[in-house]
């Protein structure tokens, strides 16, 4: 099973119809696919992931370097958080979010045991990463997208936390959402409804079949929800 990784550059404002009387608050359509249950604080064992250089490759493709402010969304036990800290150094701005209190407590304990200071650990909500406005240059969602209850609402609320030109990286398995993955076609459809177009596709590691696609912001062209649903079902 291959791992897919998408990077999006700058997020457009969601263009769904507004509720009458709710100024600026869209109707968020329900995703036309199952949402996976959260069953673990980590995707796989870290030794295997490091053997295939997962974190290093993803951080390289997201151009993560000292001075870049990063949010590890759905951080779990902190596989990426720990490696982000090592790359960005002691003055880094790193947010690590999770919506499970036990995951947050375990992450805090891990960071303390490793002597990692300065990571802002955030207990988020299912449809809101709960991050400060315009505070993030890179948002990373690794093996978590398929567990988001409503990706349209979540990504809409993430937008306010992104700085100008921010990048969003999504890493997931290429399999159905109910099997804890996100098929590329589905991800393209959902990101397309948020205003993205795919710019490139790369194979990162043929041994593990890790792949990467990049998206750039596009001008949103209105499409009705039935058209979007039809695209998902094809």
C-alpha positions as CSV (number, residue, x, y, z in Angstrom):
1,X,0.0,0.0,0.0
2,X,1.5,3.3,-1.0
3,X,1.7,6.5,1.0
4,X,0.4,9.6,-0.8
5,X,1.5,13.0,0.3
6,X,-0.1,16.2,-1.0
7,X,1.2,19.7,-0.5
8,X,-1.1,22.7,-0.9
9,X,0.2,26.3,-1.3
10,X,-2.1,29.0,0.2
11,X,-5.7,28.2,1.0
12,X,-8.6,29.9,-0.7
13,X,-11.7,30.8,1.3
14,X,-14.4,28.1,1.1
15,X,-17.1,29.0,-1.4
16,X,-20.2,27.2,-0.1
17,X,-23.6,28.9,0.2
18,X,-24.2,31.0,3.3
19,X,-26.9,30.3,5.8
20,X,-29.5,33.0,5.9
21,X,-28.7,35.3,8.7
22,X,-25.3,33.8,9.3
23,X,-23.0,36.5,7.9
24,X,-19.8,34.9,6.6
25,X,-20.6,31.4,7.9
26,X,-20.9,28.8,5.1
27,X,-23.0,25.7,5.0
28,X,-20.5,22.8,5.3
29,X,-21.6,19.9,3.1
30,X,-21.2,16.5,4.7
31,X,-18.4,14.5,3.1
32,X,-19.8,11.7,0.9
33,X,-17.7,9.0,2.3
34,X,-17.0,7.2,5.6
35,X,-14.9,8.9,8.3
36,X,-12.4,6.6,10.0
37,X,-12.4,6.2,13.8
38,X,-9.3,7.2,15.7
39,X,-7.8,4.0,16.9
40,X,-4.1,4.8,17.7
41,X,-1.8,7.7,18.6
42,X,0.6,6.7,15.9
43,X,0.4,5.5,12.3
44,X,3.3,3.0,12.4
45,X,6.4,2.3,14.4
46,X,8.9,5.1,14.2
47,X,11.9,2.9,13.5
48,X,10.3,1.7,10.2
49,X,9.2,5.2,9.3
50,X,12.8,6.5,9.8
51,X,14.2,3.6,7.8
52,X,12.3,5.0,4.8
53,X,13.2,8.6,5.7
54,X,9.5,9.6,5.8
55,X,9.8,12.7,8.0
56,X,13.0,14.0,6.3
57,X,11.5,13.7,2.9
58,X,8.2,15.4,3.8
59,X,10.0,18.2,5.7
60,X,12.3,18.7,2.7
61,X,9.3,18.9,0.2
62,X,7.5,21.4,2.5
63,X,10.7,23.5,2.6
64,X,10.7,23.3,6.4
65,X,13.8,25.1,7.8
66,X,14.7,27.3,10.7
67,X,12.4,30.3,11.0
68,X,9.4,28.5,9.5
69,X,6.4,28.3,11.9
70,X,4.9,24.8,11.7
71,X,1.7,23.1,13.0
72,X,1.7,19.3,13.4
73,X,-2.0,18.7,13.3
74,X,-3.1,15.4,14.8
75,X,0.3,15.0,16.3
76,X,-0.5,11.9,18.3
77,X,2.7,10.6,20.1
78,X,4.7,13.3,18.2
79,X,6.6,11.5,15.5
80,X,6.8,14.6,13.4
81,X,6.8,17.0,16.4
82,X,10.1,15.6,17.7
83,X,11.7,15.6,14.3
84,X,10.5,19.1,13.6
85,X,12.0,20.3,16.8
86,X,15.4,18.7,15.9
87,X,15.4,20.4,12.5
88,X,14.1,23.9,13.5
89,X,16.1,24.3,16.7
90,X,15.5,25.7,20.1
91,X,13.9,29.0,18.9
92,X,11.3,27.2,16.7
93,X,7.6,28.0,16.6
94,X,5.9,24.6,16.6
95,X,2.3,23.8,17.4
96,X,1.3,20.2,18.1
97,X,-2.4,19.6,18.1
98,X,-4.6,16.6,18.9
99,X,-8.2,16.2,19.9
100,X,-7.6,13.3,22.3
101,X,-6.6,14.4,25.8
102,X,-4.7,11.2,26.5
103,X,-2.7,11.7,23.3
104,X,-1.9,15.3,24.5
105,X,-0.8,14.1,27.9
106,X,1.4,11.4,26.4
107,X,3.0,13.9,24.0
108,X,3.7,16.4,26.8
109,X,5.4,13.6,28.8
110,X,7.5,12.6,25.8
111,X,8.6,16.1,25.0
112,X,9.5,16.6,28.7
113,X,11.5,13.4,28.8
114,X,13.5,14.5,25.7
115,X,14.1,18.0,27.1
116,X,12.2,19.6,24.2
117,X,10.9,23.0,25.3
118,X,8.9,25.6,23.4
119,X,6.4,23.3,21.6
120,X,2.9,24.7,22.0
121,X,0.7,21.7,22.7
122,X,-2.9,22.3,21.8
123,X,-6.1,20.3,22.6
124,X,-8.1,20.9,19.4
125,X,-11.7,20.1,18.5
126,X,-13.0,17.7,15.8
127,X,-13.7,20.4,13.3
128,X,-11.3,23.1,14.3
129,X,-7.5,22.9,14.8
130,X,-7.8,25.7,17.4
131,X,-4.7,27.7,16.3
132,X,-4.1,31.4,16.5
133,X,-4.7,33.6,13.5
134,X,-2.0,34.0,10.8
135,X,0.5,32.1,12.9
136,X,1.4,29.2,10.6
137,X,3.7,28.9,7.6
138,X,3.4,25.1,7.2
139,X,0.5,23.0,8.4
140,X,1.2,19.2,8.4
141,X,-1.6,16.6,8.6
142,X,0.1,13.2,8.6
143,X,-2.1,10.1,8.6
144,X,-5.0,12.1,10.0
145,X,-7.1,13.5,7.1
146,X,-9.3,10.4,6.9
147,X,-10.3,10.9,10.6
148,X,-11.5,14.5,10.2
149,X,-15.3,14.5,10.7
150,X,-15.9,17.3,8.2
151,X,-12.8,18.2,6.1
152,X,-14.6,21.2,4.5
153,X,-15.2,22.8,7.9
154,X,-11.8,21.8,9.3
155,X,-9.8,23.2,6.4
156,X,-12.0,26.4,6.4
157,X,-11.2,27.0,10.0
158,X,-7.5,26.1,9.4
159,X,-7.4,28.9,6.8
160,X,-7.5,31.7,9.4
161,X,-4.4,30.4,11.0
162,X,-2.3,30.3,7.8
163,X,0.1,33.2,7.0
164,X,0.3,34.6,3.5
165,X,1.8,31.9,1.2
166,X,1.5,29.1,3.8
167,X,1.8,25.5,2.7
168,X,-0.5,22.6,3.8
169,X,0.9,19.1,3.6
170,X,-1.4,16.0,3.8
171,X,0.2,12.6,4.1
172,X,-2.0,9.5,4.0
173,X,-2.3,5.9,2.7
174,X,-3.8,5.3,-0.7
175,X,-6.8,3.3,0.4
176,X,-10.4,4.0,1.4
177,X,-11.1,6.3,4.2
178,X,-12.8,3.5,6.3
179,X,-9.5,1.6,6.0
180,X,-7.6,4.6,7.4
181,X,-6.4,6.2,4.2
182,X,-7.5,8.7,1.5
183,X,-7.6,7.8,-2.2
184,X,-5.9,10.5,-4.3
185,X,-9.0,11.0,-6.4
186,X,-11.1,11.8,-3.3
187,X,-8.4,14.1,-1.9
188,X,-8.2,16.0,-5.2
189,X,-12.0,16.4,-5.2
190,X,-12.2,17.7,-1.6
191,X,-9.2,20.0,-2.0
192,X,-10.6,21.1,-5.4
193,X,-13.8,22.2,-3.6
194,X,-11.6,24.3,-1.4
195,X,-9.9,26.0,-4.3
196,X,-6.8,23.9,-5.2
197,X,-5.4,22.5,-8.4
198,X,-2.8,19.8,-8.7
199,X,0.6,21.1,-9.9
200,X,2.9,18.0,-9.8
201,X,3.3,14.4,-8.7
202,X,6.4,12.7,-7.6
203,X,7.5,9.3,-6.4
204,X,9.7,9.7,-3.3
205,X,10.7,6.2,-2.5
206,X,10.1,3.3,-4.8
207,X,10.8,0.7,-2.1
208,X,7.8,2.0,0.0
209,X,6.0,3.6,-2.9
210,X,5.7,6.9,-1.1
211,X,4.4,9.6,-3.4
212,X,3.8,13.3,-3.3
213,X,1.7,15.8,-5.1
214,X,1.8,19.6,-4.9
215,X,-1.2,21.9,-5.3
216,X,-1.2,25.6,-6.0
217,X,-4.0,28.0,-5.2
218,X,-6.5,28.6,-8.0
219,X,-9.4,31.0,-8.4
220,X,-12.5,29.2,-7.2
221,X,-15.2,28.7,-9.8
222,X,-18.6,28.0,-8.3
223,X,-19.8,24.4,-8.6
224,X,-23.0,23.1,-6.9
225,X,-22.9,20.4,-4.3
226,X,-24.5,17.8,-6.5
227,X,-21.8,18.2,-9.1
228,X,-19.2,17.7,-6.4
229,X,-20.9,14.6,-5.0
230,X,-21.1,13.1,-8.5
231,X,-17.3,13.6,-8.8
232,X,-16.7,11.8,-5.5
233,X,-18.8,8.9,-6.6
234,X,-17.1,8.3,-9.9
